[in-house]
Amino acid sequence: MNTSYPYDADLHEAGSEAARGGCSYHQEHHDTGAGGCAGEAVVSYQDRQGHWQSGCSAALERLVADGEIEALGQGA
Ligand SMILES: [Zn+2]
């Protein structure tokens, strides 16, 4: 399970959706429709390939529920 961090634009590749404050989780999953993405990134985390990703509040809940990342404020 990966550590999660409060969203920090500096962790993300310049010019990427994540660096702009968007949610790369839902962008990557092509799931930005109604009820899917909350839009604004609240968490930064590294995926299984070690790439920095950002997630909105819905993505954060999903990732924690799936055991992909720790809940914010834990572990670090
Ligand atoms: Zn999202």
PDB file of the backbone (N, CA, C, O) and the ligand in Angstrom, with CONECT records:
HET     ZN  A 101       1
ATOM      1  N   MET A   1       0.851  -1.196   0.000  1.00  0.00           N
ATOM      2  CA  MET A   1       0.000   0.000   0.000  1.00  0.00           C
ATOM      3  C   MET A   1       0.884   1.243   0.000  1.00  0.00           C
ATOM      4  O   MET A   1       1.880   1.298   0.722  1.00  0.00           O
ATOM      5  N   ASN A   2       0.526   2.230  -0.800  1.00  0.00           N
ATOM      6  CA  ASN A   2       1.344   3.423  -0.933  1.00  0.00           C
ATOM      7  C   ASN A   2       0.886   4.533   0.009  1.00  0.00           C
ATOM      8  O   ASN A   2      -0.289   4.647   0.355  1.00  0.00           O
ATOM      9  N   THR A   3       1.844   5.328   0.400  1.00  0.00           N
ATOM     10  CA  THR A   3       1.544   6.496   1.223  1.00  0.00           C
ATOM     11  C   THR A   3       0.822   7.534   0.382  1.00  0.00           C
ATOM     12  O   THR A   3       1.099   7.673  -0.809  1.00  0.00           O
ATOM     13  N   SER A   4      -0.078   8.245   0.981  1.00  0.00           N
ATOM     14  CA  SER A   4      -0.744   9.354   0.301  1.00  0.00           C
ATOM     15  C   SER A   4      -0.343  10.667   0.963  1.00  0.00           C
ATOM     16  O   SER A   4      -0.011  10.713   2.148  1.00  0.00           O
ATOM     17  N   TYR A   5      -0.381  11.710   0.181  1.00  0.00           N
ATOM     18  CA  TYR A   5       0.012  13.029   0.665  1.00  0.00           C
ATOM     19  C   TYR A   5      -1.070  14.040   0.302  1.00  0.00           C
ATOM     20  O   TYR A   5      -1.754  13.889  -0.711  1.00  0.00           O
ATOM     21  N   PRO A   6      -1.221  15.066   1.130  1.00  0.00           N
ATOM     22  CA  PRO A   6      -2.120  16.150   0.707  1.00  0.00           C
ATOM     23  C   PRO A   6      -1.663  16.661  -0.653  1.00  0.00           C
ATOM     24  O   PRO A   6      -0.463  16.762  -0.905  1.00  0.00           O
ATOM     25  N   TYR A   7      -2.605  16.982  -1.528  1.00  0.00           N
ATOM     26  CA  TYR A   7      -2.261  17.359  -2.896  1.00  0.00           C
ATOM     27  C   TYR A   7      -1.178  18.449  -2.927  1.00  0.00           C
ATOM     28  O   TYR A   7      -1.280  19.468  -2.244  1.00  0.00           O
ATOM     29  N   ASP A   8      -0.147  18.206  -3.731  1.00  0.00           N
ATOM     30  CA  ASP A   8       0.948  19.157  -3.894  1.00  0.00           C
ATOM     31  C   ASP A   8       1.337  19.216  -5.366  1.00  0.00           C
ATOM     32  O   ASP A   8       1.879  18.254  -5.909  1.00  0.00           O
ATOM     33  N   ALA A   9       1.061  20.331  -6.000  1.00  0.00           N
ATOM     34  CA  ALA A   9       1.311  20.471  -7.437  1.00  0.00           C
ATOM     35  C   ALA A   9       2.776  20.231  -7.786  1.00  0.00           C
ATOM     36  O   ALA A   9       3.085  19.766  -8.883  1.00  0.00           O
ATOM     37  N   ASP A  10       3.672  20.543  -6.865  1.00  0.00           N
ATOM     38  CA  ASP A  10       5.105  20.420  -7.140  1.00  0.00           C
ATOM     39  C   ASP A  10       5.544  18.969  -7.344  1.00  0.00           C
ATOM     40  O   ASP A  10       6.600  18.715  -7.924  1.00  0.00           O
ATOM     41  N   LEU A  11       4.740  18.024  -6.872  1.00  0.00           N
ATOM     42  CA  LEU A  11       5.104  16.618  -7.029  1.00  0.00           C
ATOM     43  C   LEU A  11       4.852  16.114  -8.443  1.00  0.00           C
ATOM     44  O   LEU A  11       5.363  15.066  -8.839  1.00  0.00           O
ATOM     45  N   HIS A  12       4.063  16.867  -9.199  1.00  0.00           N
ATOM     46  CA  HIS A  12       3.589  16.362 -10.477  1.00  0.00           C
ATOM     47  C   HIS A  12       4.315  16.985 -11.655  1.00  0.00           C
ATOM     48  O   HIS A  12       4.825  18.102 -11.572  1.00  0.00           O
ATOM     49  N   GLU A  13       4.352  16.258 -12.730  1.00  0.00           N
ATOM     50  CA  GLU A  13       5.035  16.689 -13.937  1.00  0.00           C
ATOM     51  C   GLU A  13       4.412  17.971 -14.472  1.00  0.00           C
ATOM     52  O   GLU A  13       3.196  18.063 -14.635  1.00  0.00           O
ATOM     53  N   ALA A  14       5.254  18.950 -14.741  1.00  0.00           N
ATOM     54  CA  ALA A  14       4.756  20.238 -15.215  1.00  0.00           C
ATOM     55  C   ALA A  14       3.909  20.056 -16.467  1.00  0.00           C
ATOM     56  O   ALA A  14       4.283  19.322 -17.382  1.00  0.00           O
ATOM     57  N   GLY A  15       2.775  20.725 -16.495  1.00  0.00           N
ATOM     58  CA  GLY A  15       1.917  20.674 -17.667  1.00  0.00           C
ATOM     59  C   GLY A  15       0.912  19.540 -17.657  1.00  0.00           C
ATOM     60  O   GLY A  15       0.020  19.494 -18.505  1.00  0.00           O
ATOM     61  N   SER A  16       1.041  18.630 -16.714  1.00  0.00           N
ATOM     62  CA  SER A  16       0.100  17.513 -16.647  1.00  0.00           C
ATOM     63  C   SER A  16      -1.204  17.962 -15.988  1.00  0.00           C
ATOM     64  O   SER A  16      -1.274  19.009 -15.344  1.00  0.00           O
ATOM     65  N   GLU A  17      -2.229  17.136 -16.171  1.00  0.00           N
ATOM     66  CA  GLU A  17      -3.510  17.421 -15.530  1.00  0.00           C
ATOM     67  C   GLU A  17      -3.328  17.548 -14.017  1.00  0.00           C
ATOM     68  O   GLU A  17      -3.915  18.418 -13.373  1.00  0.00           O
ATOM     69  N   ALA A  18      -2.507  16.665 -13.473  1.00  0.00           N
ATOM     70  CA  ALA A  18      -2.292  16.675 -12.027  1.00  0.00           C
ATOM     71  C   ALA A  18      -1.650  17.986 -11.569  1.00  0.00           C
ATOM     72  O   ALA A  18      -2.035  18.545 -10.542  1.00  0.00           O
ATOM     73  N   ALA A  19      -0.672  18.472 -12.335  1.00  0.00           N
ATOM     74  CA  ALA A  19       0.020  19.703 -11.954  1.00  0.00           C
ATOM     75  C   ALA A  19      -0.912  20.912 -12.019  1.00  0.00           C
ATOM     76  O   ALA A  19      -0.680  21.919 -11.350  1.00  0.00           O
ATOM     77  N   ARG A  20      -1.958  20.808 -12.821  1.00  0.00           N
ATOM     78  CA  ARG A  20      -2.930  21.904 -12.931  1.00  0.00           C
ATOM     79  C   ARG A  20      -3.986  21.838 -11.841  1.00  0.00           C
ATOM     80  O   ARG A  20      -4.890  22.673 -11.807  1.00  0.00           O
ATOM     81  N   GLY A  21      -3.887  20.870 -10.961  1.00  0.00           N
ATOM     82  CA  GLY A  21      -4.860  20.771  -9.882  1.00  0.00           C
ATOM     83  C   GLY A  21      -6.017  19.856 -10.208  1.00  0.00           C
ATOM     84  O   GLY A  21      -6.972  19.745  -9.440  1.00  0.00           O
ATOM     85  N   GLY A  22      -5.927  19.197 -11.359  1.00  0.00           N
ATOM     86  CA  GLY A  22      -6.981  18.268 -11.754  1.00  0.00           C
ATOM     87  C   GLY A  22      -6.743  16.887 -11.179  1.00  0.00           C
ATOM     88  O   GLY A  22      -5.797  16.654 -10.427  1.00  0.00           O
ATOM     89  N   CYS A  23      -7.632  15.975 -11.555  1.00  0.00           N
ATOM     90  CA  CYS A  23      -7.625  14.624 -11.011  1.00  0.00           C
ATOM     91  C   CYS A  23      -7.114  13.657 -12.073  1.00  0.00           C
ATOM     92  O   CYS A  23      -7.837  13.335 -13.015  1.00  0.00           O
ATOM     93  N   SER A  24      -5.870  13.190 -11.928  1.00  0.00           N
ATOM     94  CA  SER A  24      -5.326  12.289 -12.945  1.00  0.00           C
ATOM     95  C   SER A  24      -5.893  10.887 -12.789  1.00  0.00           C
ATOM     96  O   SER A  24      -5.876  10.108 -13.742  1.00  0.00           O
ATOM     97  N   TYR A  25      -6.388  10.555 -11.618  1.00  0.00           N
ATOM     98  CA  TYR A  25      -6.991   9.229 -11.418  1.00  0.00           C
ATOM     99  C   TYR A  25      -8.161   9.018 -12.377  1.00  0.00           C
ATOM    100  O   TYR A  25      -8.203   8.033 -13.114  1.00  0.00           O
ATOM    101  N   HIS A  26      -9.093   9.942 -12.358  1.00  0.00           N
ATOM    102  CA  HIS A  26     -10.269   9.758 -13.213  1.00  0.00           C
ATOM    103  C   HIS A  26      -9.953  10.013 -14.683  1.00  0.00           C
ATOM    104  O   HIS A  26     -10.579   9.434 -15.571  1.00  0.00           O
ATOM    105  N   GLN A  27      -8.984  10.878 -14.928  1.00  0.00           N
ATOM    106  CA  GLN A  27      -8.573  11.083 -16.314  1.00  0.00           C
ATOM    107  C   GLN A  27      -8.020   9.788 -16.884  1.00  0.00           C
ATOM    108  O   GLN A  27      -8.333   9.407 -18.011  1.00  0.00           O
ATOM    109  N   GLU A  28      -7.198   9.122 -16.097  1.00  0.00           N
ATOM    110  CA  GLU A  28      -6.580   7.882 -16.547  1.00  0.00           C
ATOM    111  C   GLU A  28      -7.610   6.767 -16.714  1.00  0.00           C
ATOM    112  O   GLU A  28      -7.471   5.898 -17.574  1.00  0.00           O
ATOM    113  N   HIS A  29      -8.640   6.810 -15.881  1.00  0.00           N
ATOM    114  CA  HIS A  29      -9.668   5.775 -15.949  1.00  0.00           C
ATOM    115  C   HIS A  29     -10.819   6.169 -16.879  1.00  0.00           C
ATOM    116  O   HIS A  29     -11.821   5.459 -16.969  1.00  0.00           O
ATOM    117  N   HIS A  30     -10.670   7.295 -17.565  1.00  0.00           N
ATOM    118  CA  HIS A  30     -11.701   7.761 -18.498  1.00  0.00           C
ATOM    119  C   HIS A  30     -13.073   7.750 -17.839  1.00  0.00           C
ATOM    120  O   HIS A  30     -14.050   7.245 -18.392  1.00  0.00           O
ATOM    121  N   ASP A  31     -13.114   8.316 -16.653  1.00  0.00           N
ATOM    122  CA  ASP A  31     -14.334   8.266 -15.856  1.00  0.00           C
ATOM    123  C   ASP A  31     -14.579   9.636 -15.245  1.00  0.00           C
ATOM    124  O   ASP A  31     -14.592   9.789 -14.024  1.00  0.00           O
ATOM    125  N   THR A  32     -14.774  10.627 -16.100  1.00  0.00           N
ATOM    126  CA  THR A  32     -14.943  11.991 -15.608  1.00  0.00           C
ATOM    127  C   THR A  32     -16.396  12.427 -15.697  1.00  0.00           C
ATOM    128  O   THR A  32     -16.691  13.612 -15.546  1.00  0.00           O
ATOM    129  N   GLY A  33     -17.294  11.509 -15.935  1.00  0.00           N
ATOM    130  CA  GLY A  33     -18.704  11.856 -16.069  1.00  0.00           C
ATOM    131  C   GLY A  33     -19.369  12.154 -14.736  1.00  0.00           C
ATOM    132  O   GLY A  33     -18.723  12.142 -13.688  1.00  0.00           O
ATOM    133  N   ALA A  34     -20.659  12.421 -14.787  1.00  0.00           N
ATOM    134  CA  ALA A  34     -21.413  12.759 -13.582  1.00  0.00           C
ATOM    135  C   ALA A  34     -21.298  11.646 -12.548  1.00  0.00           C
ATOM    136  O   ALA A  34     -21.384  10.460 -12.865  1.00  0.00           O
ATOM    137  N   GLY A  35     -21.103  12.064 -11.309  1.00  0.00           N
ATOM    138  CA  GLY A  35     -21.031  11.075 -10.232  1.00  0.00           C
ATOM    139  C   GLY A  35     -19.684  10.411 -10.108  1.00  0.00           C
ATOM    140  O   GLY A  35     -19.436   9.679  -9.150  1.00  0.00           O
ATOM    141  N   GLY A  36     -18.796  10.661 -11.081  1.00  0.00           N
ATOM    142  CA  GLY A  36     -17.494  10.023 -11.019  1.00  0.00           C
ATOM    143  C   GLY A  36     -16.477  10.919 -10.344  1.00  0.00           C
ATOM    144  O   GLY A  36     -16.043  10.658  -9.222  1.00  0.00           O
ATOM    145  N   CYS A  37     -16.107  11.969 -11.037  1.00  0.00           N
ATOM    146  CA  CYS A  37     -14.997  12.790 -10.580  1.00  0.00           C
ATOM    147  C   CYS A  37     -15.465  14.076  -9.908  1.00  0.00           C
ATOM    148  O   CYS A  37     -16.341  14.780 -10.411  1.00  0.00           O
ATOM    149  N   ALA A  38     -14.857  14.364  -8.760  1.00  0.00           N
ATOM    150  CA  ALA A  38     -15.164  15.608  -8.059  1.00  0.00           C
ATOM    151  C   ALA A  38     -14.349  16.777  -8.617  1.00  0.00           C
ATOM    152  O   ALA A  38     -14.592  17.931  -8.265  1.00  0.00           O
ATOM    153  N   GLY A  39     -13.385  16.474  -9.485  1.00  0.00           N
ATOM    154  CA  GLY A  39     -12.666  17.527 -10.205  1.00  0.00           C
ATOM    155  C   GLY A  39     -11.380  17.973  -9.540  1.00  0.00           C
ATOM    156  O   GLY A  39     -10.291  17.781 -10.081  1.00  0.00           O
ATOM    157  N   GLU A  40     -11.506  18.559  -8.383  1.00  0.00           N
ATOM    158  CA  GLU A  40     -10.345  19.174  -7.742  1.00  0.00           C
ATOM    159  C   GLU A  40      -9.520  18.132  -6.993  1.00  0.00           C
ATOM    160  O   GLU A  40     -10.054  17.353  -6.204  1.00  0.00           O
ATOM    161  N   ALA A  41      -8.222  18.129  -7.248  1.00  0.00           N
ATOM    162  CA  ALA A  41      -7.341  17.156  -6.592  1.00  0.00           C
ATOM    163  C   ALA A  41      -7.182  17.480  -5.108  1.00  0.00           C
ATOM    164  O   ALA A  41      -6.989  18.634  -4.726  1.00  0.00           O
ATOM    165  N   VAL A  42      -7.265  16.448  -4.289  1.00  0.00           N
ATOM    166  CA  VAL A  42      -7.051  16.622  -2.854  1.00  0.00           C
ATOM    167  C   VAL A  42      -5.905  15.746  -2.348  1.00  0.00           C
ATOM    168  O   VAL A  42      -5.434  15.917  -1.224  1.00  0.00           O
ATOM    169  N   VAL A  43      -5.463  14.808  -3.186  1.00  0.00           N
ATOM    170  CA  VAL A  43      -4.434  13.875  -2.742  1.00  0.00           C
ATOM    171  C   VAL A  43      -3.401  13.654  -3.850  1.00  0.00           C
ATOM    172  O   VAL A  43      -3.743  13.632  -5.033  1.00  0.00           O
ATOM    173  N   SER A  44      -2.150  13.492  -3.459  1.00  0.00           N
ATOM    174  CA  SER A  44      -1.077  13.085  -4.360  1.00  0.00           C
ATOM    175  C   SER A  44      -0.577  11.726  -3.882  1.00  0.00           C
ATOM    176  O   SER A  44      -0.417  11.499  -2.682  1.00  0.00           O
ATOM    177  N   TYR A  45      -0.332  10.826  -4.835  1.00  0.00           N
ATOM    178  CA  TYR A  45       0.145   9.494  -4.455  1.00  0.00           C
ATOM    179  C   TYR A  45       0.919   8.909  -5.624  1.00  0.00           C
ATOM    180  O   TYR A  45       0.833   9.394  -6.752  1.00  0.00           O
ATOM    181  N   GLN A  46       1.676   7.859  -5.335  1.00  0.00           N
ATOM    182  CA  GLN A  46       2.399   7.164  -6.400  1.00  0.00           C
ATOM    183  C   GLN A  46       1.664   5.875  -6.734  1.00  0.00           C
ATOM    184  O   GLN A  46       1.279   5.113  -5.847  1.00  0.00           O
ATOM    185  N   ASP A  47       1.476   5.644  -8.029  1.00  0.00           N
ATOM    186  CA  ASP A  47       0.793   4.421  -8.440  1.00  0.00           C
ATOM    187  C   ASP A  47       1.768   3.248  -8.420  1.00  0.00           C
ATOM    188  O   ASP A  47       2.925   3.398  -8.026  1.00  0.00           O
ATOM    189  N   ARG A  48       1.290   2.081  -8.847  1.00  0.00           N
ATOM    190  CA  ARG A  48       2.103   0.865  -8.754  1.00  0.00           C
ATOM    191  C   ARG A  48       3.352   0.933  -9.615  1.00  0.00           C
ATOM    192  O   ARG A  48       4.315   0.206  -9.376  1.00  0.00           O
ATOM    193  N   GLN A  49       3.340   1.806 -10.618  1.00  0.00           N
ATOM    194  CA  GLN A  49       4.513   1.985 -11.471  1.00  0.00           C
ATOM    195  C   GLN A  49       5.439   3.066 -10.932  1.00  0.00           C
ATOM    196  O   GLN A  49       6.479   3.355 -11.526  1.00  0.00           O
ATOM    197  N   GLY A  50       5.056   3.668  -9.797  1.00  0.00           N
ATOM    198  CA  GLY A  50       5.896   4.700  -9.207  1.00  0.00           C
ATOM    199  C   GLY A  50       5.674   6.079  -9.791  1.00  0.00           C
ATOM    200  O   GLY A  50       6.444   7.000  -9.521  1.00  0.00           O
ATOM    201  N   HIS A  51       4.626   6.230 -10.590  1.00  0.00           N
ATOM    202  CA  HIS A  51       4.308   7.539 -11.151  1.00  0.00           C
ATOM    203  C   HIS A  51       3.430   8.321 -10.185  1.00  0.00           C
ATOM    204  O   HIS A  51       2.543   7.770  -9.533  1.00  0.00           O
ATOM    205  N   TRP A  52       3.702   9.615 -10.112  1.00  0.00           N
ATOM    206  CA  TRP A  52       2.868  10.466  -9.267  1.00  0.00           C
ATOM    207  C   TRP A  52       1.525  10.692  -9.931  1.00  0.00           C
ATOM    208  O   TRP A  52       1.444  11.030 -11.112  1.00  0.00           O
ATOM    209  N   GLN A  53       0.483  10.502  -9.159  1.00  0.00           N
ATOM    210  CA  GLN A  53      -0.878  10.729  -9.623  1.00  0.00           C
ATOM    211  C   GLN A  53      -1.587  11.641  -8.636  1.00  0.00           C
ATOM    212  O   GLN A  53      -1.200  11.750  -7.472  1.00  0.00           O
ATOM    213  N   SER A  54      -2.626  12.288  -9.123  1.00  0.00           N
ATOM    214  CA  SER A  54      -3.447  13.097  -8.224  1.00  0.00           C
ATOM    215  C   SER A  54      -4.848  12.512  -8.199  1.00  0.00           C
ATOM    216  O   SER A  54      -5.274  11.855  -9.148  1.00  0.00           O
ATOM    217  N   GLY A  55      -5.550  12.752  -7.122  1.00  0.00           N
ATOM    218  CA  GLY A  55      -6.910  12.235  -7.023  1.00  0.00           C
ATOM    219  C   GLY A  55      -7.843  13.228  -6.359  1.00  0.00           C
ATOM    220  O   GLY A  55      -7.452  13.951  -5.443  1.00  0.00           O
ATOM    221  N   CYS A  56      -9.089  13.257  -6.833  1.00  0.00           N
ATOM    222  CA  CYS A  56     -10.115  14.064  -6.190  1.00  0.00           C
ATOM    223  C   CYS A  56     -10.634  13.325  -4.955  1.00  0.00           C
ATOM    224  O   CYS A  56     -10.160  12.234  -4.637  1.00  0.00           O
ATOM    225  N   SER A  57     -11.602  13.915  -4.265  1.00  0.00           N
ATOM    226  CA  SER A  57     -12.116  13.287  -3.046  1.00  0.00           C
ATOM    227  C   SER A  57     -12.742  11.923  -3.356  1.00  0.00           C
ATOM    228  O   SER A  57     -12.620  10.992  -2.559  1.00  0.00           O
ATOM    229  N   ALA A  58     -13.408  11.800  -4.503  1.00  0.00           N
ATOM    230  CA  ALA A  58     -14.014  10.513  -4.866  1.00  0.00           C
ATOM    231  C   ALA A  58     -12.933   9.473  -5.155  1.00  0.00           C
ATOM    232  O   ALA A  58     -13.057   8.310  -4.771  1.00  0.00           O
ATOM    233  N   ALA A  59     -11.878   9.904  -5.831  1.00  0.00           N
ATOM    234  CA  ALA A  59     -10.778   8.992  -6.130  1.00  0.00           C
ATOM    235  C   ALA A  59     -10.089   8.547  -4.843  1.00  0.00           C
ATOM    236  O   ALA A  59      -9.729   7.378  -4.699  1.00  0.00           O
ATOM    237  N   LEU A  60      -9.908   9.468  -3.920  1.00  0.00           N
ATOM    238  CA  LEU A  60      -9.271   9.148  -2.645  1.00  0.00           C
ATOM    239  C   LEU A  60     -10.062   8.062  -1.912  1.00  0.00           C
ATOM    240  O   LEU A  60      -9.487   7.086  -1.430  1.00  0.00           O
ATOM    241  N   GLU A  61     -11.361   8.236  -1.833  1.00  0.00           N
ATOM    242  CA  GLU A  61     -12.209   7.223  -1.180  1.00  0.00           C
ATOM    243  C   GLU A  61     -12.053   5.875  -1.870  1.00  0.00           C
ATOM    244  O   GLU A  61     -11.937   4.837  -1.219  1.00  0.00           O
ATOM    245  N   ARG A  62     -12.053   5.910  -3.185  1.00  0.00           N
ATOM    246  CA  ARG A  62     -11.970   4.689  -3.975  1.00  0.00           C
ATOM    247  C   ARG A  62     -10.629   3.984  -3.761  1.00  0.00           C
ATOM    248  O   ARG A  62     -10.581   2.769  -3.568  1.00  0.00           O
ATOM    249  N   LEU A  63      -9.553   4.752  -3.796  1.00  0.00           N
ATOM    250  CA  LEU A  63      -8.209   4.197  -3.660  1.00  0.00           C
ATOM    251  C   LEU A  63      -7.997   3.601  -2.275  1.00  0.00           C
ATOM    252  O   LEU A  63      -7.380   2.545  -2.130  1.00  0.00           O
ATOM    253  N   VAL A  64      -8.508   4.278  -1.270  1.00  0.00           N
ATOM    254  CA  VAL A  64      -8.376   3.764   0.094  1.00  0.00           C
ATOM    255  C   VAL A  64      -9.204   2.486   0.246  1.00  0.00           C
ATOM    256  O   VAL A  64      -8.746   1.506   0.832  1.00  0.00           O
ATOM    257  N   ALA A  65     -10.429   2.509  -0.290  1.00  0.00           N
ATOM    258  CA  ALA A  65     -11.305   1.337  -0.198  1.00  0.00           C
ATOM    259  C   ALA A  65     -10.694   0.136  -0.919  1.00  0.00           C
ATOM    260  O   ALA A  65     -10.860  -1.006  -0.491  1.00  0.00           O
ATOM    261  N   ASP A  66      -9.991   0.404  -2.009  1.00  0.00           N
ATOM    262  CA  ASP A  66      -9.379  -0.670  -2.792  1.00  0.00           C
ATOM    263  C   ASP A  66      -8.025  -1.103  -2.232  1.00  0.00           C
ATOM    264  O   ASP A  66      -7.415  -2.053  -2.724  1.00  0.00           O
ATOM    265  N   GLY A  67      -7.559  -0.392  -1.190  1.00  0.00           N
ATOM    266  CA  GLY A  67      -6.286  -0.764  -0.591  1.00  0.00           C
ATOM    267  C   GLY A  67      -5.067  -0.335  -1.387  1.00  0.00           C
ATOM    268  O   GLY A  67      -3.971  -0.863  -1.197  1.00  0.00           O
ATOM    269  N   GLU A  68      -5.265   0.631  -2.285  1.00  0.00           N
ATOM    270  CA  GLU A  68      -4.151   1.112  -3.115  1.00  0.00           C
ATOM    271  C   GLU A  68      -3.265   2.098  -2.347  1.00  0.00           C
ATOM    272  O   GLU A  68      -2.041   2.075  -2.483  1.00  0.00           O
ATOM    273  N   ILE A  69      -3.872   2.942  -1.562  1.00  0.00           N
ATOM    274  CA  ILE A  69      -3.124   3.942  -0.795  1.00  0.00           C
ATOM    275  C   ILE A  69      -3.682   4.013   0.622  1.00  0.00           C
ATOM    276  O   ILE A  69      -4.791   3.558   0.901  1.00  0.00           O
ATOM    277  N   GLU A  70      -2.891   4.588   1.493  1.00  0.00           N
ATOM    278  CA  GLU A  70      -3.347   4.814   2.863  1.00  0.00           C
ATOM    279  C   GLU A  70      -4.223   6.057   2.897  1.00  0.00           C
ATOM    280  O   GLU A  70      -4.103   6.940   2.047  1.00  0.00           O
ATOM    281  N   ALA A  71      -5.098   6.114   3.880  1.00  0.00           N
ATOM    282  CA  ALA A  71      -5.886   7.322   4.057  1.00  0.00           C
ATOM    283  C   ALA A  71      -4.960   8.477   4.415  1.00  0.00           C
ATOM    284  O   ALA A  71      -3.909   8.271   5.022  1.00  0.00           O
ATOM    285  N   LEU A  72      -5.347   9.683   4.041  1.00  0.00           N
ATOM    286  CA  LEU A  72      -4.533  10.850   4.321  1.00  0.00           C
ATOM    287  C   LEU A  72      -4.251  10.958   5.808  1.00  0.00           C
ATOM    288  O   LEU A  72      -5.121  10.713   6.645  1.00  0.00           O
ATOM    289  N   GLY A  73      -3.021  11.329   6.118  1.00  0.00           N
ATOM    290  CA  GLY A  73      -2.665  11.550   7.515  1.00  0.00           C
ATOM    291  C   GLY A  73      -2.213  10.300   8.237  1.00  0.00           C
ATOM    292  O   GLY A  73      -1.906  10.348   9.428  1.00  0.00           O
ATOM    293  N   GLN A  74      -2.168   9.173   7.529  1.00  0.00           N
ATOM    294  CA  GLN A  74      -1.710   7.939   8.154  1.00  0.00           C
ATOM    295  C   GLN A  74      -0.378   7.502   7.547  1.00  0.00           C
ATOM    296  O   GLN A  74      -0.137   7.676   6.353  1.00  0.00           O
ATOM    297  N   GLY A  75       0.446   6.954   8.360  1.00  0.00           N
ATOM    298  CA  GLY A  75       1.656   6.321   7.842  1.00  0.00           C
ATOM    299  C   GLY A  75       2.844   7.240   7.676  1.00  0.00           C
ATOM    300  O   GLY A  75       3.947   6.892   8.098  1.00  0.00           O
ATOM    301  N   ALA A  76       2.657   8.401   7.078  1.00  0.00           N
ATOM    302  CA  ALA A  76       3.777   9.263   6.717  1.00  0.00           C
ATOM    303  C   ALA A  76       4.606   9.669   7.929  1.00  0.00           C
ATOM    304  O   ALA A  76       5.588  10.397   7.788  1.00  0.00           O
TER     305      ALA A  76
HETATM  306 ZN    ZN A 101     -11.548  12.420  -9.896  1.00  0.00          ZN2+
END
